[in-house]
């Protein structure tokens, strides 16, 4: 990557917009987003309205990753 090229990132306004449309103000809402930059390094974005939402989303993500890992092991 050249020095004059800015590193990849998702604008905070975009993350905020995804968070806002994930639910009404009186509902539990949140977002976990993962992207990779030009070097292949992961960038994780999170925003939650409560620790309960954070716990639920991280648990769902964990279950998803476990399932994908098992599916990939079956292919190999």
Backbone as a ProteinNet text record, in pm:
[ID]
protein_1_A
[PRIMARY]
XXXXXXXXXXXXXXXXXXXXXXXXXXXXXXXXXXXXXXXXXXXXXXXXXXXXXXXXXXXXXXXXXXXXXXXXXXXX
[TERTIARY]
84.9	0	88.7	60.4	141.5	111.6	207.9	193.7	81.2	51.5	-51.2	-192.2	-205.3	-336.3	-383.3	-502.5	-558.3	-598.7	-575.8	-611	-762.8	-805.1	-947.4	-1012.6	-1129.3	-1214.4	-1356.7	-1450.2	-1590.4	-1619.5	-1676.7	-1705.7	-1795.9	-1767	-1845.2	-1992.9	-2022.7	-2162.1	-2236	-2166.1	-2225.8	-2257.7	-2163.4	-2185.5	-2303.1	-2306.4	-2414.9	-2550.1	-2554.1	-2678.9	-2727.8	-2637.6	-2675.3	-2731.6	-2665.9	-2713.3	-2854.2	-2874.3	-3003.5	-3117.2	-3091.3	-3199.4	-3217.7	-3135	-3148.6	-3262.1	-3325.6	-3439	-3482.2	-3601.6	-3651.9	-3579.9	-3597.7	-3528.1	-3570	-3691	-3735.9	-3711.2	-3635	-3604	-3456	-3422.1	-3280.6	-3225.5	-3114.7	-3055.6	-2904	-2839.9	-2695.3	-2642.3	-2511.6	-2449.6	-2306.1	-2267	-2127.1	-2095.8	-1994.7	-1953.9	-1804.9	-1767.2	-1626.4	-1594.3	-1483.2	-1435	-1285.5	-1232.2	-1087.6	-1031.3	-914.5	-850.6	-766.8	-696	-617.5	-510	-463.4	-361.1	-420.8	-552	-618.7	-640	-606	-625.8	-772.9	-828.8	-969	-989	-1102.1	-1144.1	-1283.5	-1301.3	-1428.9	-1493.6	-1619.6	-1698.1	-1814	-1837.5	-1949.5	-2020.4	-2148.3	-2226.5	-2348.9	-2370.8	-2481.7	-2551.4	-2679.8	-2751.7	-2752	-2709.6	-2706.4	-2612.2	-2572.4	-2485.7	-2560.3	-2692.5	-2772.9	-2767.1	-2781	-2772.4	-2633.2	-2531.6	-2393.7	-2374.4	-2420.9	-2409	-2480.7	-2602.2	-2678.8	-2613.6	-2566.2	-2502.9	-2368.8	-2290.2	-2162.1	-2184.2	-2287.6	-2321.1	-2365	-2449.5	-2494.8	-2376.7	-2286.1	-2167.6	-2079.1	-2063.5	-1983.8	-2043.6	-2175.1	-2241.2	-2226	-2236.4	-2219	-2077.8	-1977.5	-1838.7	-1809	-1865.3	-1848.6	-1909	-2028.2	-2095.1	-2013.7	-1964.6	-1884.6	-1755.9	-1693.7	-1570.6	-1597.4	-1708	-1743.1	-1771.1	-1840.8	-1870.2	-1740.1	-1647.7	-1519.4	-1437.8	-1443.3	-1372.6	-1429	-1559	-1622.8	-1579.9	-1554	-1511.8	-1369.5	-1285.7	-1145.3	-1140.3
-117.4	0	122.8	216.5	337.8	428.5	515.6	604.4	705.3	743.7	845	787.3	656.2	592.4	567.3	613.3	597.3	451.8	401.4	264	247	127.6	97	101.2	160	152.8	185.2	132.8	165.3	293.2	392.9	518.4	496.3	567.3	550.2	581	672.6	704.2	585.5	503.3	384.2	282.4	260.1	167.4	217.1	346.4	406.5	386.2	402.3	385.9	241	144.9	3.4	-23.4	32.2	17.7	77.2	195.7	263.8	186.7	125.7	54.4	-88.4	-129.8	-266	-277.7	-166.4	-172.7	-35.1	-29.1	96.7	132	254.3	300.5	225	168.6	94.8	-55.7	-96.4	-238	-262	-388.5	-424.9	-424.2	-356.9	-354.6	-350.2	-389.6	-388.2	-443.9	-433	-478.1	-522.8	-629.7	-673.4	-685.9	-615.3	-621.7	-652.6	-738.4	-771.4	-749.1	-681.1	-657.6	-685.3	-699.8	-718.9	-601.7	-552.6	-444.5	-502.1	-415.5	-456.9	-559.2	-559.5	-653.9	-785.3	-791.8	-911.8	-911.4	-800.1	-788.9	-764.2	-834.9	-812.8	-682.2	-620	-499.4	-531.1	-519.5	-552.4	-423.8	-406.3	-291.3	-343.3	-281	-321.7	-199.4	-214.5	-113.1	-183.9	-168.3	-233.5	-132.4	-156.3	-69	-123.1	-249.2	-306.3	-427	-463.5	-580.9	-709.4	-710.5	-827.1	-848	-740.1	-748.5	-792.2	-736.6	-775.6	-925.1	-973.6	-1115.1	-1202.3	-1163.8	-1241.4	-1245.1	-1130.7	-1126.5	-1199.8	-1186.1	-1257.3	-1407.6	-1448.6	-1591.4	-1643.5	-1567.9	-1608.4	-1615.7	-1521	-1521.9	-1642.3	-1672.6	-1788.5	-1917.3	-1932.4	-2051.4	-2060.1	-1947.6	-1944.6	-1988.4	-1933.2	-1967.3	-2114.8	-2168.5	-2310.3	-2397	-2360.2	-2435.9	-2431.5	-2314.7	-2300.9	-2382.6	-2380.4	-2457.8	-2606.8	-2656.3	-2798.5	-2832.7	-2745.5	-2769.6	-2774.1	-2687	-2684.8	-2810	-2860.1	-2982.9	-3102.4	-3104	-3212.9	-3213.2	-3097	-3086.6	-3140.3	-3113.8	-3156.9	-3301.9
0	0	0	-85.4	-91	26.5	57.8	173.3	156.4	30.2	9.5	3.4	5.1	3.1	145.8	174.8	309.1	332.2	453.2	488.6	483.6	443.8	435.1	572.5	577.4	696.3	653.6	727.8	703.7	780.8	716.2	785.7	906.6	1014.9	1137.8	1114.7	1024.8	994	934.3	856.6	797.8	906.1	996.3	1108.1	1192.7	1218.2	1297.2	1227.7	1096	1021	1028.1	1012	1024.3	1163.7	1265.3	1402.8	1417.4	1365.2	1379.7	1313.9	1198.1	1129.6	1180.5	1277.5	1330.6	1432.2	1468.2	1560.3	1606.4	1661.8	1716.1	1844.9	1890.6	2010.4	2135.8	2137.9	2256.1	2244.3	2146.3	2124.5	2147.6	2171.2	2178.3	2036.5	2017.6	1885	1895	1786.5	1784.9	1655.1	1637.7	1514.5	1541	1473.7	1468.2	1319.9	1274.7	1134.7	1128.7	1034.9	1015.1	868.1	844.9	708.7	706.9	588	573.4	494.3	535.3	461.3	347.8	277.7	162.2	197.2	321.3	366.3	416	420.3	470	620.4	685.1	829.7	859.7	958.6	991.8	1067.7	1039.9	1111.3	1165.8	1295.9	1359	1409.3	1372.3	1416.4	1500.5	1614.6	1699.4	1756.1	1777.3	1848.5	1904.3	2033.1	2102.3	2191.5	2216.6	2308.9	2451.7	2468.2	2602.5	2604.9	2723.9	2737.8	2702.7	2719.4	2682	2530.7	2455.6	2309.9	2267.7	2330.3	2299.4	2324.6	2438	2471.6	2369.1	2332.5	2235.4	2098.1	2051.1	1919.9	1917.3	2022.3	2025.1	2034.9	2105.4	2113.8	1977.4	1908.9	1775.7	1679.3	1687.1	1601.6	1631.8	1759	1799.5	1743.2	1752.9	1700.9	1549.2	1481.4	1336.7	1298.3	1365.2	1333.9	1362.3	1469	1501.1	1391.9	1345.7	1239	1109.8	1072.9	951.1	961.8	1078.9	1099.9	1081	1137.1	1122.1	976.9	906	765	683.8	713.5	642.5	673.4	795.6	831	753.9	732.2	659	513	457.1	317.6	301.4	400.4	394.1	428.4
[MASK]
++++++++++++++++++++++++++++++++++++++++++++++++++++++++++++++++++++++++++++

